[in-house]
Amino acid sequence: MRSVHLLAEYDPILNQLLNDEKKKVKYFSWKVQNEVIELLATNIRNHICDEIRNSQCFSIIMDSTQDIVKLDQVSVVIRYVVLNYEDLDISIKESFLGFFKIDKHGAQDYEELITEILLMFKIDINKCRGQGYDGASVMSGVYSGVQKRIKDKVPNASYVHCCAHNLNLVISDAAKCSPKVASFFDTIQAIYNFFSGSAPRWAILAFGDDQSKKIKTKVLKKLCPTRWESRHESLHALKSRFIDVLKALTNMSLTSTKKEERNTSLSLKKKLESVEFVLLLCLWEHILRPLHIVSKTLQNPHTNLHSACKNLKNATEVIQNLRNNYEITILSECKHLCVKWGISTNFYVKRQIFAIRHFDEVDGDRRLSVSDENFRVKIILPVIDIVLFQLNLRFEGLRKVTENFDFLFPTSLIVLSDNELAKASMDFYQLYQSDISSDFTRQLLCIRDQLIPQKIKSIKELILYIIKNNLCTTFFDVLSACIIYLTLPVTVASAERSFSKLKLIKNYLRNNMGQDRLSNIAVLNIEKDVAAKIKLDDVINTFANSKARKVNFLK
């Protein structure tokens, strides 16, 4: 209320409303606020649901998290394709429907929640063609998981495990393969904690001895505990400021008056001044570099399955090249940086322990006595091999779903023979009999001859070609297949982005907020583009009519 009075000092209309003694109704109660917020959110949801109902099909994207009071909030997002025949345009949308509280966490409970939400918004579940969840067994279980239960109702609702989660698990598994690697990341986090824990220490790192100098543009960054691919920023920052970090640690270890600070800085300095640390820094910076790019492209709502597979394939080839050319890429860079930073290139030599050799006993295998070779075989290669193996294993399901649509890509459509195209189209027809007709093969053969001179390379361009040339009725089945492909989800990033709004809306100052108010405010914030198109006069009239004491009866 204080903020309202403050605004009234600068707004004459609001000031008049507050100071007018004749008007007893001020409309400032929390009940009125909730009613207005609900009217606005309902208006947005009606617009979104109308688009979903008018679209050919949709996909469900769902994820959950705990709010400030430890209640589980389920974020529900619907992915669908909107064709604009007037502007000759196509748009892929991932629209947020709200947060919904869930008390139990069984697969049946999630299934009932999805069914209840779709019924509430009058969305036909039989039009669902895709499901996007994380890899939890409750969601992804092949026998009684949520995806299996929805698939029992709608057999065409293909499940796609979130690619961003899968990519995160790939890097996480590789980082746990060796205690040396785990210690490496602990050291990087310890360096950040040491400098960020004290303003004077951060100033020494930022400015050096001369405080009049400009602050360095590249600052150390904290390791993200959940998104492993984002750790590339932390490693790159440390690599860029390595000399400054060493100078700052050396300075504090010699001049600091605090014993704990001297000991910590000296310990971190010794860890940094080792060829093993520099080698791991170069290795992980090269591994995370292509995976970071893949992660960013996967989070785009307009990405598609083939784009995800292509980016993952490119990243796999880059990492495979690192393994094949280890000495040229990683080891040579490590030695160059060690010489540049004044670090010894000799590996730590540990005294070898041999068992007692008895008479007539064959000598053991001592080929790994060389330290750099030992480090390569025991640390470097296992990390790279685990990343390559996991990239192939974890995305096998994604590739299987993508293979169903390979023939539909214009570049493949032109190359395939008539028999191959007929076989692929009939297999596709068996999967989606409710969406396309048996005339699908003939339509593909007809449109293939027209694509050769057009130089169309993507499915989205194929849809635009059909719309612009007014061929929607002629190639209806081809258009339907393309829309199904674009509707399938790749990640649950849109649902995860809504969690950021959840933390801003329901914080420790507003922890008693009701569920409806929370969900409605989140819809207004997340779907702000739709909210900007709302006709406020209609909302005001609806609110006024609901509050009117006199009812006008039409004669």
C-alpha positions as CSV (number, residue, x, y, z in Angstrom):
1,M,0.0,0.0,0.0
2,R,2.9,2.3,0.7
3,S,4.1,1.9,-2.9
4,V,0.6,2.9,-4.1
5,H,0.7,6.1,-2.1
6,L,4.2,6.8,-3.4
7,L,3.1,6.4,-7.0
8,A,0.1,8.6,-6.3
9,E,2.4,11.5,-5.7
10,Y,3.4,11.4,-9.3
11,D,0.2,10.2,-10.9
12,P,-2.7,12.7,-10.7
13,I,-5.4,10.1,-11.6
14,L,-4.3,7.7,-8.9
15,N,-4.0,10.6,-6.5
16,Q,-7.5,11.7,-7.2
17,L,-8.8,8.1,-6.6
18,L,-7.1,7.9,-3.2
19,N,-8.1,11.3,-1.9
20,D,-11.7,11.3,-3.2
21,E,-13.8,10.8,-0.1
22,K,-17.0,10.2,-2.0
23,K,-15.6,7.0,-3.6
24,K,-15.6,4.3,-1.0
25,V,-14.5,1.5,-3.4
26,K,-10.8,1.7,-4.0
27,Y,-10.2,-1.7,-5.6
28,F,-6.9,-2.2,-3.6
29,S,-7.7,-5.4,-1.7
30,W,-5.8,-8.6,-2.5
31,K,-9.0,-10.3,-3.6
32,V,-9.5,-7.7,-6.3
33,Q,-5.9,-8.0,-7.4
34,N,-6.2,-11.7,-7.7
35,E,-9.4,-11.3,-9.8
36,V,-7.7,-8.9,-12.2
37,I,-4.6,-11.0,-12.5
38,E,-6.7,-14.1,-13.1
39,L,-8.7,-12.3,-15.9
40,L,-5.4,-11.3,-17.6
41,A,-3.9,-14.8,-17.3
42,T,-7.1,-16.4,-18.5
43,N,-7.1,-14.1,-21.5
44,I,-3.6,-15.2,-22.4
45,R,-4.3,-18.9,-21.8
46,N,-7.4,-18.7,-24.0
47,H,-5.3,-17.2,-26.8
48,I,-2.7,-20.0,-26.4
49,C,-5.2,-22.8,-26.2
50,D,-7.0,-21.6,-29.3
51,E,-3.7,-21.8,-31.2
52,I,-3.1,-25.3,-29.8
53,R,-6.6,-26.5,-30.7
54,N,-6.3,-25.1,-34.2
55,S,-2.9,-26.7,-34.8
56,Q,-2.5,-30.2,-36.3
57,C,-0.7,-31.7,-33.3
58,F,1.3,-30.8,-30.2
59,S,3.9,-32.1,-27.8
60,I,4.0,-32.0,-24.0
61,I,7.1,-30.7,-22.2
62,M,7.1,-31.0,-18.5
63,D,9.6,-30.6,-15.6
64,S,9.3,-30.0,-11.8
65,T,11.2,-28.2,-9.1
66,Q,10.8,-27.2,-5.5
67,D,9.8,-23.6,-4.6
68,I,10.9,-21.6,-1.6
69,V,8.6,-23.5,0.8
70,K,9.6,-26.9,-0.6
71,L,6.4,-27.5,-2.6
72,D,6.9,-29.3,-5.8
73,Q,5.9,-27.1,-8.8
74,V,5.3,-28.8,-12.1
75,S,5.9,-26.6,-15.2
76,V,3.8,-27.5,-18.2
77,V,4.8,-26.3,-21.7
78,I,3.1,-27.2,-25.0
79,R,5.1,-27.2,-28.2
80,Y,3.2,-26.7,-31.5
81,V,3.5,-25.3,-35.0
82,V,1.5,-22.3,-36.2
83,L,1.1,-21.8,-40.0
84,N,0.3,-18.2,-41.1
85,Y,-1.2,-18.5,-44.6
86,E,-1.7,-14.7,-44.9
87,D,2.0,-13.7,-44.1
88,L,3.3,-17.0,-45.6
89,D,5.2,-17.8,-42.5
90,I,5.7,-20.6,-40.0
91,S,6.5,-20.4,-36.3
92,I,7.4,-23.0,-33.8
93,K,6.0,-22.1,-30.3
94,E,6.6,-23.5,-26.9
95,S,3.9,-21.9,-24.7
96,F,3.8,-22.0,-20.9
97,L,0.4,-23.0,-19.4
98,G,1.3,-22.5,-15.7
99,F,2.7,-24.0,-12.5
100,F,0.8,-26.9,-11.0
101,K,1.3,-28.3,-7.5
102,I,1.8,-32.0,-7.1
103,D,1.8,-33.9,-3.8
104,K,2.7,-37.4,-4.8
105,H,5.5,-38.3,-7.3
106,G,4.4,-41.5,-8.9
107,A,4.1,-42.1,-12.6
108,Q,0.3,-42.4,-12.2
109,D,0.1,-39.1,-10.4
110,Y,2.0,-37.3,-13.2
111,E,-0.2,-39.0,-15.8
112,E,-3.4,-37.9,-14.0
113,L,-2.0,-34.4,-13.7
114,I,-1.3,-34.2,-17.5
115,T,-4.8,-35.6,-18.3
116,E,-6.5,-33.2,-15.9
117,I,-4.6,-30.1,-17.3
118,L,-5.5,-31.0,-20.9
119,L,-9.1,-31.6,-20.0
120,M,-9.2,-28.3,-18.1
121,F,-8.0,-26.4,-21.2
122,K,-10.1,-28.5,-23.6
123,I,-7.1,-29.8,-25.4
124,D,-7.5,-33.2,-27.1
125,I,-4.8,-35.6,-25.8
126,N,-5.2,-37.7,-29.0
127,K,-3.4,-34.9,-30.9
128,C,-0.3,-35.4,-28.8
129,R,2.6,-36.5,-30.9
130,G,5.6,-35.9,-28.6
131,Q,6.7,-36.0,-25.0
132,G,9.7,-34.2,-23.5
133,Y,10.8,-35.1,-20.0
134,D,14.1,-35.6,-18.1
135,G,15.7,-39.0,-17.6
136,A,14.2,-39.9,-14.2
137,S,12.8,-43.4,-14.1
138,V,9.3,-42.1,-13.1
139,M,9.2,-40.1,-16.3
140,S,11.2,-42.3,-18.8
141,G,10.4,-45.8,-17.5
142,V,9.7,-48.2,-20.4
143,Y,7.3,-50.3,-18.5
144,S,5.3,-48.0,-16.2
145,G,6.8,-44.6,-16.6
146,V,4.8,-41.5,-17.5
147,Q,5.9,-41.7,-21.2
148,K,4.8,-45.3,-21.4
149,R,1.4,-44.5,-19.8
150,I,0.8,-41.6,-22.2
151,K,1.9,-43.8,-25.1
152,D,-0.6,-46.4,-24.1
153,K,-3.3,-43.8,-24.6
154,V,-1.7,-42.2,-27.7
155,P,0.6,-44.7,-29.5
156,N,2.1,-41.9,-31.7
157,A,3.3,-39.8,-28.8
158,S,7.0,-40.4,-29.2
159,Y,9.2,-39.8,-26.1
160,V,12.4,-37.8,-26.5
161,H,14.8,-37.7,-23.5
162,C,15.9,-34.1,-23.0
163,C,19.1,-33.7,-24.9
164,A,20.4,-31.0,-22.6
165,H,20.1,-33.4,-19.6
166,N,21.8,-36.1,-21.5
167,L,24.7,-33.9,-22.5
168,N,25.1,-32.9,-18.9
169,L,25.2,-36.5,-17.8
170,V,27.9,-37.3,-20.4
171,I,30.3,-34.7,-19.0
172,S,29.4,-35.6,-15.4
173,D,30.2,-39.3,-15.9
174,A,33.6,-38.3,-17.6
175,A,34.5,-36.1,-14.7
176,K,34.0,-38.9,-12.2
177,C,36.2,-41.4,-13.9
178,S,39.4,-40.5,-11.9
179,P,40.1,-38.9,-8.5
180,K,42.7,-36.7,-10.3
181,V,39.9,-35.2,-12.5
182,A,37.7,-34.6,-9.4
183,S,40.6,-33.0,-7.6
184,F,41.2,-30.8,-10.6
185,F,37.7,-29.3,-10.5
186,D,37.8,-29.0,-6.7
187,T,41.0,-26.9,-7.1
188,I,39.4,-24.6,-9.7
189,Q,36.4,-24.0,-7.3
190,A,38.8,-23.5,-4.4
191,I,40.6,-20.8,-6.4
192,Y,37.4,-18.9,-7.0
193,N,36.2,-19.3,-3.4
194,F,39.6,-18.0,-2.1
195,F,39.5,-14.8,-4.2
196,S,35.7,-14.1,-4.0
197,G,35.6,-14.7,-0.3
198,S,37.5,-11.5,0.4
199,A,37.2,-8.0,-1.2
200,P,40.9,-7.2,-0.8
201,R,42.0,-10.5,-2.4
202,W,39.6,-9.9,-5.3
203,A,41.1,-6.4,-5.7
204,I,44.6,-7.8,-5.8
205,L,43.6,-10.2,-8.6
206,A,41.6,-7.5,-10.4
207,F,44.1,-4.6,-10.2
208,G,47.4,-6.1,-9.1
209,D,49.7,-3.9,-7.1
210,D,48.7,-0.7,-8.9
211,Q,45.1,0.1,-7.8
212,S,44.9,2.9,-10.3
213,K,45.0,0.5,-13.2
214,K,41.8,-0.5,-15.0
215,I,40.1,-3.7,-13.9
216,K,40.7,-6.7,-16.0
217,T,37.9,-7.6,-18.4
218,K,38.1,-11.4,-17.8
219,V,37.2,-12.4,-14.3
220,L,37.2,-15.7,-12.6
221,K,33.8,-17.5,-12.6
222,K,32.2,-20.0,-10.3
223,L,31.8,-23.6,-11.4
224,C,28.2,-24.4,-12.0
225,P,27.2,-27.5,-9.9
226,T,24.5,-28.6,-12.3
227,R,25.2,-27.5,-15.8
228,W,28.6,-29.1,-16.6
229,E,28.9,-27.7,-20.1
230,S,28.9,-24.2,-18.8
231,R,32.1,-24.9,-16.9
232,H,33.9,-24.0,-20.1
233,E,33.5,-20.4,-19.2
234,S,35.2,-21.0,-15.8
235,L,38.1,-22.9,-17.4
236,H,38.6,-20.3,-20.1
237,A,38.6,-17.5,-17.5
238,L,41.3,-19.3,-15.4
239,K,43.3,-20.1,-18.5
240,S,43.2,-16.4,-19.6
241,R,44.1,-15.1,-16.1
242,F,46.5,-17.9,-15.1
243,I,49.6,-15.5,-14.8
244,D,47.6,-13.0,-12.8
245,V,46.3,-15.7,-10.4
246,L,49.8,-17.0,-9.9
247,K,51.2,-13.5,-9.2
248,A,48.3,-12.8,-6.7
249,L,48.9,-16.1,-4.9
250,T,52.6,-15.6,-4.7
251,N,52.1,-12.0,-3.4
252,M,49.7,-13.1,-0.7
253,S,51.9,-16.1,0.3
254,L,54.8,-13.7,0.9
255,T,53.2,-10.5,2.2
256,S,50.0,-11.5,4.0
257,T,49.8,-11.1,7.8
258,K,47.2,-13.8,8.2
259,K,48.6,-17.3,8.6
260,E,45.6,-19.1,7.1
261,E,45.6,-16.9,4.1
262,R,49.4,-17.5,3.6
263,N,48.9,-21.3,3.9
264,T,45.9,-21.4,1.5
265,S,47.6,-19.3,-1.1
266,L,50.8,-21.3,-1.0
267,S,48.8,-24.6,-1.2
268,L,46.8,-23.4,-4.3
269,K,50.0,-22.0,-5.9
270,K,51.7,-25.4,-5.6
271,K,48.7,-27.1,-7.2
272,L,48.7,-24.7,-10.1
273,E,52.4,-25.0,-10.7
274,S,52.3,-28.6,-11.9
275,V,52.3,-29.9,-15.5
276,E,49.4,-32.3,-14.6
277,F,47.1,-29.4,-13.7
278,V,48.0,-27.5,-16.9
279,L,47.5,-30.6,-19.0
280,L,44.0,-31.3,-17.5
281,L,43.2,-27.6,-18.0
282,C,44.0,-27.9,-21.7
283,L,42.2,-31.2,-22.0
284,W,38.9,-30.1,-20.4
285,E,38.9,-26.7,-22.2
286,H,39.1,-28.5,-25.5
287,I,36.4,-31.1,-24.5
288,L,34.0,-28.5,-23.2
289,R,34.4,-26.1,-26.0
290,P,32.4,-28.0,-28.7
291,L,29.9,-29.4,-26.1
292,H,29.2,-25.8,-24.8
293,I,28.2,-24.8,-28.3
294,V,26.0,-27.8,-28.7
295,S,24.3,-27.1,-25.4
296,K,23.5,-23.5,-26.4
297,T,22.0,-24.5,-29.7
298,L,19.9,-27.3,-28.1
299,Q,18.3,-24.7,-25.8
300,N,16.8,-22.8,-28.7
301,P,13.1,-23.5,-29.1
302,H,13.4,-23.4,-32.9
303,T,15.9,-26.3,-33.0
304,N,14.9,-29.6,-34.4
305,L,15.9,-33.3,-34.1
306,H,18.2,-33.4,-37.2
307,S,20.0,-30.2,-36.1
308,A,20.6,-31.7,-32.7
309,C,22.0,-34.9,-34.2
310,K,24.2,-32.9,-36.6
311,N,25.7,-30.8,-33.8
312,L,26.3,-33.8,-31.6
313,K,28.0,-35.6,-34.5
314,N,30.3,-32.6,-35.1
315,A,31.2,-32.4,-31.4
316,T,31.9,-36.2,-31.4
317,E,34.3,-35.8,-34.4
318,V,36.1,-32.9,-32.7
319,I,36.6,-34.9,-29.5
320,Q,37.7,-38.0,-31.5
321,N,40.2,-35.8,-33.3
322,L,41.6,-34.8,-29.9
323,R,42.2,-38.4,-29.0
324,N,43.8,-39.3,-32.4
325,N,46.1,-36.2,-32.3
326,Y,46.7,-36.0,-28.6
327,E,50.4,-35.1,-28.8
328,I,49.8,-32.4,-31.5
329,T,46.8,-30.7,-29.9
330,I,46.7,-31.1,-26.1
331,L,50.3,-32.1,-25.1
332,S,52.0,-29.5,-27.4
333,E,49.7,-26.7,-26.1
334,C,50.4,-27.8,-22.5
335,K,54.1,-27.7,-22.9
336,H,53.9,-24.3,-24.7
337,L,51.9,-22.9,-21.8
338,C,54.2,-24.3,-19.2
339,V,57.2,-22.7,-20.8
340,K,55.2,-19.4,-21.1
341,W,54.1,-19.5,-17.5
342,G,57.4,-20.7,-16.1
343,I,56.2,-24.1,-15.0
344,S,58.4,-27.2,-15.2
345,T,57.4,-29.7,-17.9
346,N,58.6,-32.7,-15.9
347,F,55.8,-34.9,-14.5
348,Y,55.8,-35.9,-10.9
349,V,57.9,-39.1,-10.5
350,K,56.6,-41.4,-7.9
351,R,58.9,-44.1,-6.5
352,Q,58.0,-47.4,-8.0
353,I,56.9,-50.3,-5.8
354,F,57.8,-53.7,-7.0
355,A,56.8,-57.1,-5.5
356,I,59.5,-59.5,-4.5
357,R,60.6,-61.5,-7.5
358,H,61.2,-65.2,-6.8
359,F,63.4,-67.6,-8.6
360,D,62.4,-68.4,-12.2
361,E,59.6,-65.8,-12.0
362,V,59.0,-63.7,-15.2
363,D,59.5,-59.9,-14.7
364,G,56.4,-57.9,-14.6
365,D,55.2,-55.4,-17.2
366,R,57.0,-52.1,-16.5
367,R,56.1,-50.2,-19.7
368,L,54.2,-47.5,-17.8
369,S,57.2,-46.3,-15.8
370,V,57.3,-43.1,-17.9
371,S,55.2,-40.6,-16.1
372,D,53.7,-38.7,-19.1
373,E,52.8,-42.0,-20.8
374,N,51.3,-43.2,-17.5
375,F,49.3,-40.0,-17.1
376,R,48.0,-40.3,-20.7
377,V,46.9,-43.9,-20.4
378,K,45.4,-43.7,-16.9
379,I,43.8,-40.2,-16.9
380,I,43.6,-38.5,-20.4
381,L,42.4,-41.4,-22.5
382,P,39.7,-42.7,-20.1
383,V,38.2,-39.2,-19.9
384,I,38.1,-38.8,-23.7
385,D,36.8,-42.4,-24.2
386,I,34.0,-42.0,-21.7
387,V,32.9,-38.8,-23.4
388,L,32.8,-40.5,-26.8
389,F,31.1,-43.7,-25.5
390,Q,28.5,-41.8,-23.6
391,L,27.8,-39.5,-26.6
392,N,27.0,-42.6,-28.7
393,L,25.1,-44.4,-26.0
394,R,22.9,-41.7,-24.4
395,F,21.7,-40.3,-27.7
396,E,20.8,-43.6,-29.3
397,G,17.0,-43.0,-28.6
398,L,17.2,-39.6,-30.2
399,R,18.8,-41.1,-33.3
400,K,16.0,-43.7,-33.5
401,V,13.3,-41.1,-33.5
402,T,15.2,-39.0,-36.0
403,E,15.6,-42.0,-38.4
404,N,11.9,-42.1,-38.9
405,F,12.0,-38.7,-40.6
406,D,15.3,-39.0,-42.5
407,F,13.6,-39.6,-45.8
408,L,11.6,-36.4,-45.4
409,F,14.6,-34.2,-45.5
410,P,14.9,-32.5,-49.0
411,T,18.6,-33.4,-49.3
412,S,17.7,-37.1,-48.7
413,L,14.4,-37.0,-50.6
414,I,16.2,-36.1,-53.9
415,V,18.9,-38.8,-53.5
416,L,16.6,-41.8,-52.6
417,S,15.4,-44.1,-55.4
418,D,11.7,-44.8,-56.0
419,N,11.8,-48.1,-54.2
420,E,13.7,-46.7,-51.1
421,L,11.4,-43.8,-50.9
422,A,8.3,-46.0,-51.2
423,K,9.6,-48.3,-48.4
424,A,10.4,-45.4,-46.1
425,S,7.1,-43.7,-46.7
426,M,5.1,-46.9,-46.0
427,D,7.0,-47.5,-42.8
428,F,6.2,-43.9,-41.8
429,Y,2.5,-44.4,-42.8
430,Q,2.4,-47.4,-40.4
431,L,3.5,-45.2,-37.5
432,Y,1.2,-42.2,-38.3
433,Q,-1.9,-43.7,-39.9
434,S,-4.2,-41.3,-38.1
435,D,-2.3,-38.2,-39.5
436,I,-1.6,-39.2,-43.2
437,S,-3.2,-41.2,-45.9
438,S,-2.0,-44.0,-48.1
439,D,-1.5,-41.4,-50.8
440,F,1.6,-40.2,-49.0
441,T,4.1,-42.1,-51.3
442,R,2.6,-40.6,-54.4
443,Q,2.8,-37.1,-53.0
444,L,6.4,-37.6,-52.1
445,L,7.3,-38.8,-55.6
446,C,5.5,-35.8,-57.1
447,I,7.0,-33.1,-55.0
448,R,10.5,-34.6,-55.3
449,D,10.8,-33.6,-58.9
450,Q,9.9,-30.0,-58.0
451,L,12.5,-29.7,-55.3
452,I,15.6,-30.3,-57.4
453,P,15.8,-26.8,-59.0
454,Q,14.6,-25.1,-55.8
455,K,17.7,-25.9,-53.7
456,I,15.6,-26.5,-50.6
457,K,17.7,-27.9,-47.7
458,S,15.5,-28.1,-44.6
459,I,12.0,-29.3,-43.7
460,K,11.0,-25.8,-42.6
461,E,11.9,-24.5,-46.1
462,L,9.9,-27.3,-47.6
463,I,6.8,-26.2,-45.6
464,L,7.3,-22.6,-46.7
465,Y,7.6,-23.8,-50.3
466,I,4.3,-25.7,-50.1
467,I,2.5,-22.7,-48.5
468,K,3.9,-20.0,-50.8
469,N,2.9,-22.0,-53.9
470,N,-0.5,-22.8,-52.6
471,L,0.1,-26.5,-52.6
472,C,-1.3,-27.3,-49.2
473,T,-4.3,-29.4,-50.5
474,T,-2.1,-31.1,-53.2
475,F,0.6,-32.2,-50.8
476,F,-1.5,-32.3,-47.6
477,D,0.2,-35.5,-46.2
478,V,3.7,-34.2,-46.9
479,L,2.7,-31.0,-45.0
480,S,1.3,-33.0,-42.1
481,A,4.5,-35.2,-41.8
482,C,6.7,-32.0,-41.8
483,I,4.5,-30.4,-39.0
484,I,4.8,-33.6,-36.9
485,Y,8.6,-33.5,-37.3
486,L,8.8,-29.8,-36.2
487,T,6.4,-30.5,-33.2
488,L,8.7,-33.1,-31.6
489,P,10.6,-31.6,-28.6
490,V,14.4,-31.7,-28.3
491,T,14.9,-30.3,-24.8
492,V,12.9,-29.2,-21.8
493,A,14.8,-25.9,-21.6
494,S,11.6,-23.9,-21.9
495,A,10.2,-25.6,-18.7
496,E,13.5,-25.0,-16.9
497,R,13.6,-21.3,-17.9
498,S,10.2,-20.9,-16.2
499,F,11.9,-21.9,-12.9
500,S,13.9,-18.7,-13.0
501,K,10.6,-16.8,-12.9
502,L,9.4,-19.0,-10.1
503,K,12.3,-18.0,-7.9
504,L,11.7,-14.3,-8.7
505,I,8.0,-14.4,-8.1
506,K,7.8,-16.7,-5.0
507,N,10.7,-15.5,-2.9
508,Y,11.2,-15.4,0.9
509,L,9.2,-12.2,1.1
510,R,6.2,-13.7,-0.8
511,N,6.4,-17.3,0.4
512,N,2.6,-17.4,1.4
513,M,1.5,-16.7,-2.2
514,G,-1.4,-18.9,-3.3
515,Q,-1.0,-21.4,-6.1
516,D,-3.5,-19.7,-8.5
517,R,-1.8,-16.3,-8.0
518,L,1.6,-17.8,-8.6
519,S,0.6,-19.6,-11.8
520,N,-1.2,-16.6,-13.2
521,I,1.6,-14.1,-12.5
522,A,4.1,-16.6,-14.1
523,V,1.9,-16.8,-17.2
524,L,1.8,-13.0,-17.4
525,N,5.6,-12.8,-17.1
526,I,6.7,-15.7,-19.3
527,E,4.1,-15.1,-22.1
528,K,4.7,-11.3,-22.1
529,D,4.5,-11.2,-26.0
530,V,0.9,-12.5,-25.9
531,A,0.1,-10.3,-22.9
532,A,1.1,-7.2,-24.9
533,K,-1.6,-8.0,-27.4
534,I,-4.4,-8.1,-24.8
535,K,-7.2,-5.5,-25.2
536,L,-7.3,-4.0,-21.7
537,D,-10.7,-2.4,-22.4
538,D,-12.3,-5.8,-22.8
539,V,-10.6,-7.0,-19.5
540,I,-11.9,-3.9,-17.7
541,N,-15.4,-4.3,-19.0
542,T,-15.4,-8.0,-18.0
543,F,-14.2,-7.0,-14.5
544,A,-16.8,-4.2,-14.3
545,N,-19.6,-6.5,-15.4
546,S,-18.7,-9.1,-12.8
547,K,-18.8,-6.4,-10.0
548,A,-21.9,-4.6,-11.2
549,R,-24.7,-4.6,-8.7
550,K,-27.4,-3.7,-11.3
551,V,-28.1,-6.2,-14.0
552,N,-29.4,-5.0,-17.3
553,F,-32.0,-7.3,-18.8
554,L,-32.3,-7.1,-22.6
555,K,-35.8,-6.9,-23.9
